[in-house]
Amino acid sequence: SLIVSGSVGVGTSSPSSTFEIDGGFSTKLNTITVSGNIYLDNSAWIWYFTGSGKPVLPSASGCQYRRYWIVNKTGSSKTISSYVPLSSSSSSTTLASYSSIEVVSDGSSWLQIK
């Protein structure tokens, strides 16, 4: 682990945020082609479902501020773990066919942010 007091810049010598990147960055994409429960973990940010697998989010209390981008590239909706959608304050467990959502943990719930 790296502990830095102040701001960190990648590609910049004067960052204006706690962590600033001047340029692109990459992240791992997990493509899921299998069936059954797929337990999302910290091995990737983007989870791309092309098979019948069911996304299972971890407990929101165990991973505060973690984000996932979940893509459903199938012709059927998917049942996923509970999250609070942008359009409602009630939780949802459905991800429509050919769609994606981005969720973040606030420490007690998964909140859709995109």
Summary of the structure (lengths in Angstrom):
residues: 114
radius of gyration: 16.3
end to end distance: 29.8
largest distance: 48.2
contacts: 269
relative contact order: 0.16
helix: 3%
strand: 41%
